[in-house]
Amino acid sequence: MATSKLRLLRETGASPKQITLAKDISDWHTRFTDYLRSECHLADNTVQAYGRDLRRLQQWAAGRPLAKLQLANLSQFIESLQSEKLAATSISRIIVATRMFYKYLQLEGIVRDNPSELLQTQSVWQRLPKAISTKSVDQFLSAPCGIDLFWQRDRCILELLYATGCRVSEVSNLLMANLHLREGYCQVEGKGSKQRMVPIGARAKEAIEEYLNELRGQLMVGRSIEQTPWLILSRTGRRLRREAIWELVKRYAVRAEIDPSVSPHTLRHSFATHMLSGGADLRQIQELLGHASIQTTQIYTQVDSSRLKRVHQQFHPRA
């Protein structure tokens, strides 16, 4: 429907509405995010990120009507992001958000042409994703212990992140109803509300069962099963936020004396890299990670190739 509406506007040559975005920025921001959520069916985290990206564009425009910005202006905006040393992935996302915003303005009849269509995208993978060795993974997963107040839960989280390759938000939102320990898998909801089944290994299963048997009931703090549908609970019986998971990952990385820059996403990268090194097919890894495109998954072939090059240089007599 959106495409036909856009085509109709172009064919009829309808003039843009006489609306100045600068008059009510917050209203347009709300309308755009509502469009992303209701018509594009994007995940809440993506909608929030695109909303922040629009505000960044608005701040850069400094009061100029966004409907009157041209390609040259938007190119200057992207150059300003590069001068701020933003990551290529962040800039690429901002470009996508900008394109979607101007497409939305086209659909609303506010602009006739989309000046963002010719924006050049960034090279997303300017640096390879960082993975840690299997030895470091073992040290890391063993870091939670009896001195920690909720060590069973924390060990369960770390094991889940590495065993499944799930995103931190997927682990945070994992429901008890979608956990199937007897069958050895869980059902997670990824980007765009897409669901997939992910196997759970023996060690992760053991950690989950220990958490369920020894701690989770205490964390429910008198709440009913309906009030606590998530697997991972905070000490107040609510869903443990992804920010809290980031914090505990950082804490245990320091304790395990591994790279302090380790994050939940590092475990996801390590999962994929170790699977590939072990002989897993790239398409299988794509399915497990929930990547929409195989191109996103292909980056791990470069990670594995770089590891092989280092091994060759270290051990081959004529390297």
C-alpha positions as CSV (number, residue, x, y, z in Angstrom):
1,M,0.0,0.0,0.0
2,A,2.8,2.4,0.9
3,T,4.5,1.8,-2.5
4,S,1.2,2.4,-4.5
5,K,0.6,5.6,-2.5
6,L,4.1,6.8,-3.3
7,R,3.7,5.9,-7.0
8,L,0.4,7.8,-7.1
9,L,2.0,10.9,-5.7
10,R,4.7,10.8,-8.3
11,E,2.4,10.1,-11.2
12,T,-0.1,12.8,-10.4
13,G,2.6,15.3,-9.6
14,A,0.7,16.4,-6.4
15,S,2.3,19.4,-4.9
16,P,3.8,19.0,-1.4
17,K,1.6,20.0,1.5
18,Q,2.4,23.4,2.9
19,I,3.6,22.1,6.2
20,T,6.8,23.2,7.9
21,L,8.4,20.5,9.9
22,A,10.1,23.1,12.1
23,K,6.7,24.2,13.5
24,D,6.1,21.0,15.4
25,I,9.2,18.8,15.5
26,S,8.0,16.6,18.3
27,D,4.7,15.8,16.5
28,W,6.6,14.7,13.4
29,H,8.9,12.6,15.4
30,T,6.0,10.9,17.0
31,R,4.3,10.3,13.6
32,F,7.4,8.9,12.1
33,T,8.0,6.4,15.0
34,D,4.3,5.4,14.9
35,Y,4.8,4.8,11.1
36,L,7.8,2.6,11.8
37,R,6.0,0.6,14.4
38,S,2.6,0.2,12.9
39,E,3.3,0.1,9.1
40,C,6.9,-1.1,8.9
41,H,6.5,-3.5,11.9
42,L,10.0,-2.8,13.2
43,A,11.1,-4.0,16.6
44,D,10.9,-1.5,19.5
45,N,14.7,-1.2,19.9
46,T,15.0,-0.4,16.2
47,V,12.2,2.2,16.4
48,Q,13.8,3.8,19.3
49,A,17.2,3.9,17.6
50,Y,15.7,5.5,14.4
51,G,13.9,8.0,16.6
52,R,17.2,9.0,18.2
53,D,18.7,9.3,14.7
54,L,16.0,11.6,13.6
55,R,16.6,13.8,16.6
56,R,20.3,13.9,15.8
57,L,19.4,15.1,12.3
58,Q,17.0,17.7,13.7
59,Q,19.7,19.0,16.1
60,W,22.2,19.3,13.2
61,A,19.7,21.1,11.1
62,A,19.4,23.8,13.8
63,G,15.9,24.9,13.0
64,R,16.0,24.5,9.2
65,P,12.9,22.7,7.9
66,L,13.9,19.1,7.2
67,A,11.5,19.1,4.2
68,K,13.8,21.6,2.4
69,L,17.1,19.9,3.0
70,Q,18.8,18.8,-0.2
71,L,21.3,16.0,-0.9
72,A,24.2,18.4,-0.4
73,N,22.9,19.3,3.1
74,L,22.4,15.6,4.0
75,S,25.9,14.8,2.8
76,Q,27.3,17.6,5.1
77,F,25.3,15.9,7.9
78,I,27.0,12.6,7.3
79,E,30.4,14.3,7.1
80,S,29.7,15.8,10.6
81,L,29.0,12.3,11.9
82,Q,32.3,11.1,10.5
83,S,34.1,14.0,12.1
84,E,32.6,12.9,15.5
85,K,34.4,9.5,14.9
86,L,31.1,7.6,15.0
87,A,31.4,3.9,14.2
88,A,30.6,2.9,10.6
89,T,27.7,0.7,11.9
90,S,26.2,3.7,13.6
91,I,26.5,6.0,10.6
92,S,25.0,3.3,8.3
93,R,22.0,3.0,10.6
94,I,21.6,6.8,10.7
95,I,21.6,6.8,6.9
96,V,18.9,4.1,6.8
97,A,16.8,6.1,9.3
98,T,17.2,9.2,7.2
99,R,16.1,7.4,4.1
100,M,13.1,6.0,5.8
101,F,12.1,9.4,7.2
102,Y,12.2,11.0,3.8
103,K,10.3,8.1,2.3
104,Y,7.7,8.7,5.0
105,L,7.5,12.4,4.0
106,Q,7.0,11.3,0.4
107,L,4.1,9.1,1.5
108,E,2.6,12.0,3.4
109,G,2.9,14.2,0.3
110,I,5.2,16.6,2.1
111,V,8.1,16.2,-0.3
112,R,8.0,15.0,-3.8
113,D,11.6,13.8,-4.1
114,N,13.7,11.9,-1.6
115,P,17.0,13.7,-1.3
116,S,18.5,10.9,0.8
117,E,18.2,8.2,-1.9
118,L,21.7,9.0,-3.2
119,L,23.4,9.1,0.1
120,Q,26.4,6.7,0.1
121,T,26.4,4.0,2.7
122,Q,29.4,3.4,4.9
123,S,31.6,0.3,4.8
124,V,29.9,-1.4,7.7
125,W,32.7,-3.7,8.6
126,Q,35.7,-1.5,8.7
127,R,37.1,-3.7,11.5
128,L,36.4,-7.3,12.1
129,P,34.2,-8.4,15.0
130,K,36.2,-9.4,18.1
131,A,36.0,-12.9,19.4
132,I,37.7,-14.5,22.4
133,S,39.5,-17.8,22.5
134,T,37.8,-21.0,23.8
135,K,40.2,-21.0,26.7
136,S,39.1,-17.4,27.6
137,V,35.5,-18.4,27.2
138,D,36.0,-21.2,29.8
139,Q,37.6,-18.8,32.2
140,F,34.8,-16.3,31.7
141,L,31.9,-18.8,32.1
142,S,33.5,-20.0,35.3
143,A,33.7,-16.5,36.8
144,P,30.4,-16.5,38.7
145,C,30.8,-18.3,42.0
146,G,29.4,-18.6,45.5
147,I,30.7,-15.2,46.6
148,D,28.2,-13.6,44.2
149,L,24.7,-13.0,45.4
150,F,23.0,-14.3,42.3
151,W,25.7,-16.4,40.8
152,Q,23.4,-19.2,39.5
153,R,21.5,-16.6,37.5
154,D,24.6,-14.9,36.3
155,R,26.2,-18.2,35.2
156,C,22.9,-19.1,33.4
157,I,23.1,-15.8,31.5
158,L,26.7,-16.2,30.4
159,E,26.2,-19.8,29.4
160,L,23.1,-18.8,27.4
161,L,24.8,-16.0,25.6
162,Y,27.7,-18.2,24.4
163,A,25.8,-21.4,23.9
164,T,23.1,-19.9,21.7
165,G,24.7,-16.8,20.1
166,C,21.6,-14.8,21.1
167,R,21.6,-11.0,21.3
168,V,21.5,-9.6,24.8
169,S,17.9,-8.3,24.2
170,E,16.8,-11.8,23.2
171,V,18.2,-13.4,26.4
172,S,16.7,-10.6,28.5
173,N,13.2,-11.1,26.9
174,L,13.3,-14.9,26.8
175,L,10.1,-16.3,28.2
176,M,9.7,-19.4,30.4
177,A,7.0,-20.6,27.9
178,N,9.6,-20.5,25.1
179,L,12.2,-22.5,27.0
180,H,12.1,-26.3,26.2
181,L,14.9,-27.9,28.2
182,R,13.7,-31.5,27.7
183,E,13.9,-31.0,23.9
184,G,17.1,-29.0,24.2
185,Y,16.1,-25.7,22.5
186,C,14.6,-22.3,23.1
187,Q,12.4,-20.0,21.0
188,V,13.7,-16.4,20.8
189,E,12.3,-13.3,19.2
190,G,14.8,-11.3,17.2
191,K,14.9,-8.2,15.2
192,G,11.6,-7.3,13.5
193,S,9.8,-9.7,15.9
194,K,11.1,-12.7,13.9
195,Q,11.1,-15.9,15.9
196,R,13.6,-18.7,15.6
197,M,14.5,-21.9,17.4
198,V,18.0,-22.1,18.9
199,P,19.5,-25.3,20.4
200,I,20.8,-25.3,24.0
201,G,23.9,-27.3,24.7
202,A,24.4,-29.6,27.7
203,R,26.4,-27.1,29.8
204,A,24.0,-24.3,29.3
205,K,21.1,-26.7,30.1
206,E,22.8,-27.6,33.3
207,A,23.3,-23.9,34.3
208,I,19.7,-23.1,33.5
209,E,18.4,-26.0,35.6
210,E,20.6,-25.0,38.5
211,Y,19.3,-21.5,38.3
212,L,15.7,-22.7,38.1
213,N,16.0,-25.1,41.0
214,E,18.0,-23.0,43.4
215,L,17.4,-19.3,42.8
216,R,14.6,-18.3,40.4
217,G,11.8,-19.1,42.8
218,Q,13.4,-16.8,45.4
219,L,13.6,-14.0,42.8
220,M,9.9,-14.2,42.1
221,V,9.4,-12.5,45.6
222,G,5.8,-13.5,46.0
223,R,4.8,-12.7,42.5
224,S,2.6,-15.0,40.5
225,I,3.8,-17.0,37.5
226,E,1.8,-14.6,35.3
227,Q,3.6,-11.6,36.7
228,T,7.0,-13.2,36.1
229,P,6.9,-14.8,32.6
230,W,10.6,-14.2,31.9
231,L,13.4,-16.7,32.4
232,I,15.9,-14.1,33.7
233,L,14.7,-12.2,36.7
234,S,16.1,-9.2,38.6
235,R,16.2,-9.3,42.4
236,T,12.8,-7.5,42.5
237,G,11.2,-10.2,40.4
238,R,11.1,-8.1,37.2
239,R,12.7,-8.8,33.8
240,L,16.5,-8.2,34.1
241,R,17.2,-5.3,31.7
242,R,19.8,-5.7,29.0
243,E,21.8,-2.9,30.5
244,A,22.1,-4.9,33.7
245,I,23.3,-7.9,31.7
246,W,26.0,-5.7,30.0
247,E,27.2,-4.6,33.5
248,L,27.5,-8.1,34.9
249,V,29.3,-9.3,31.7
250,K,31.9,-6.5,32.2
251,R,32.3,-7.3,35.9
252,Y,32.9,-11.0,35.2
253,A,35.3,-10.2,32.3
254,V,37.5,-8.3,34.8
255,R,37.4,-11.1,37.3
256,A,38.3,-13.7,34.6
257,E,41.2,-11.5,33.6
258,I,40.3,-11.4,30.0
259,D,39.9,-8.5,27.6
260,P,37.9,-5.8,29.6
261,S,36.2,-4.6,26.4
262,V,34.3,-7.9,26.3
263,S,30.5,-7.4,25.9
264,P,27.5,-9.6,25.4
265,H,28.0,-9.2,21.6
266,T,31.5,-10.5,22.0
267,L,30.1,-13.8,23.1
268,R,27.8,-13.8,20.1
269,H,30.8,-13.1,17.8
270,S,32.7,-15.9,19.6
271,F,29.8,-18.3,19.2
272,A,29.8,-17.7,15.4
273,T,33.6,-17.8,15.0
274,H,34.0,-21.0,17.0
275,M,31.1,-22.7,15.1
276,L,32.7,-21.8,11.8
277,S,36.1,-23.0,13.0
278,G,34.5,-26.3,14.0
279,G,33.2,-26.8,10.5
280,A,29.6,-25.5,10.7
281,D,28.0,-24.4,7.4
282,L,27.6,-20.6,6.9
283,R,23.9,-20.9,6.2
284,Q,23.4,-22.8,9.5
285,I,25.2,-20.1,11.4
286,Q,23.1,-17.5,9.7
287,E,19.9,-19.3,10.8
288,L,21.2,-19.6,14.4
289,L,22.2,-16.0,14.6
290,G,18.9,-14.8,13.1
291,H,20.6,-12.8,10.3
292,A,18.3,-11.7,7.5
293,S,21.1,-11.6,5.0
294,I,24.0,-14.1,4.5
295,Q,26.2,-11.1,3.8
296,T,26.1,-10.2,7.5
297,T,27.2,-13.7,8.4
298,Q,30.0,-13.8,5.9
299,I,32.1,-11.5,8.0
300,Y,32.9,-14.5,10.2
301,T,34.7,-16.1,7.2
302,Q,37.1,-13.2,7.3
303,V,37.6,-13.6,11.1
304,D,38.4,-17.2,10.6
305,S,40.7,-16.5,7.7
306,S,42.6,-14.0,9.7
307,R,43.1,-16.5,12.5
308,L,44.4,-19.1,10.0
309,K,46.9,-16.5,8.6
310,R,48.3,-15.9,12.0
311,V,48.7,-19.6,12.6
312,H,50.4,-20.0,9.2
313,Q,52.8,-17.1,9.9
314,Q,53.6,-18.5,13.4
315,F,54.3,-22.1,12.4
316,H,55.2,-22.4,8.7
317,P,58.9,-22.3,8.1
318,R,58.6,-20.1,5.0
319,A,55.8,-17.9,6.2
